[in-house]
């Protein structure tokens, strides 16, 4: 007998539904066998190879962390704990961002108060929840702060200042404005943004921590919800550093501030509450997720050994990496920032800033600010990304990567401490040297396009219309750690090409000496054209022609690149190269690796593309 409204099980229906129960349980050995088959067919697996085939698919981060092609339940990682509890790997709050979402923070850097005010109001009316405002120096004058924040409900929208060395004056100006708005001292929120260590990193000049700590001690007594200090890790990231180096330097800076704040009279708990950490979110989504989770674990350990109570989770502000932005084909930055914002949200950042796609060019316009805001709105409102607490929790890959990155960062941090602390390694140049080593390694991968930059080093648009913006004001004097962008070397080549176009009316060009029918030369001609355009060089492809030397002569080019199959190269490369030189070619390249007489250079997958393109431009006399 069954209850009303229910159906009794039939002989053919199971009492319990077991999805995919008809399939055999897969074994790792079965997967390895399939991987070996694919690698053998593609020629990647050497004959007689007796190791694990998947070892050929592993990669390494710039911190030496091995990334495996497959993670399973056998890949154990230390327990991540629970959301809202130490070590806070799974988030600083038990509820995560469920219900509230993360803080959508927008950056404003214009010196024009009226324009800034208009932009801030538009942001706050359309999804932003806090304002990050650069003040002092060449940015917004402190005297214009009230004008820039006119009609802003300061009791609802926290203000995060970026004041450089003027943090005491900035604090006075902001708190005076809040008092005029009748915001109670106990309800004042936001961040003053004092960060003498980041100033030291940016400028190369000493900036004493003690005044900032004293300011924090003074303000915390009246404004318990206001933070005074920021631990900005962007200078280390923007110098080309790795994720572990960024984390290690940030934790070391946080420790230096803890010492100064406690010396100023604050308890360890109160000192920890004064800090907000700022990290870069990149288009490598898994490393960004792991970095934010690892950062909370590291800081929880610091607070534990410093004697703080168990409820001190790290406050995190994630910013889409300025280093990954391109000036060429800047529209691709929209995709990069979307991935970075997704990773920041999944990683548990408390506040996220999506920089506009034209950030590397100059001050953003209303359209680019709107797109940046809406990127976050879509992920929060339409994709419901904040509706799950720690979405990455339990992922064998993410948990292992978090653990490996935390250990690598802890080694960086302890090495900084061993050498006297963050200020000492900045003054001695030891940290700059380590960051430079990583940047050099990264440059090699960028040059060979092992780290591709879509729209710049790969699939460039030689005829794109440049995006023009008003130059952004410089906030901090340079002189310390460099600020780099991954695309800068390729963009310098494109700048040379643009100058040549403006001077002569045409771009530097290379003739593609296509051998054989279209089917035979298309693959390498496409590769060569893609490579050449990354340097601003126009490829001239004649297609399938009877006399490639005559076509070269008619093209007016001075450099030629042979494109064909290995078989055609063996039959015609040497002879064709000789004839091309007799026809006026000052240099003959070949798309591929086989070497032949009269061929001056070879371009192929994995070659130093920057060196090759620079050499071609030099040969063509492009200044």
PyMOL commands that set and color helices and strands:
alter all, ss='L'
color gray80, all
select helices_A, chain A and resi 28-41+53-57+113-125+142-148+167-180+185-187+196-203+210-222+234-238+243-263+268-273+285-306+322-324+330-347+366-382+385-387+396-418+422-428+430-447+488-504+518-534+548-555+566-582+609-619
alter helices_A, ss='H'
color red, helices_A
select strands_A, chain A and resi 59-60+66-67+103-108+130-134+158-162+190-194+226-232+275-281+316-320+351-353+509-514+538-541+559-563+587-591+601-603
alter strands_A, ss='S'
color yellow, strands_A
deselect
rebuild
show_as cartoon
